[in-house]
């Protein structure tokens, strides 16, 4: 039971981390604020990007 609780806690933590960056387009695979994929608009795709 303790193992299940730990796994659930880790999964919930990871979900909140990815939602914190929703709409920021750090990476090509991220989702933009309008729900589309960032692709070439991401910071990683631009010269001098984060």
VENMOQUI-V348434 format. One record per run of one state. SS is the DSSP state (alpha for helix, beta for strand, coil for the rest). FROM is the first residue (numbers start at 1). TO is the last residue. If there is no record, write none. Layout:
BEGIN
<<SS FROM TO> <SS FROM TO>>
END
This chain:
BEGIN
<<coil 1 1> <alpha 2 20> <coil 21 30> <beta 31 31> <coil 32 36> <beta 37 37> <coil 38 38> <alpha 39 41> <coil 42 42> <alpha 43 45> <coil 46 50>>
END
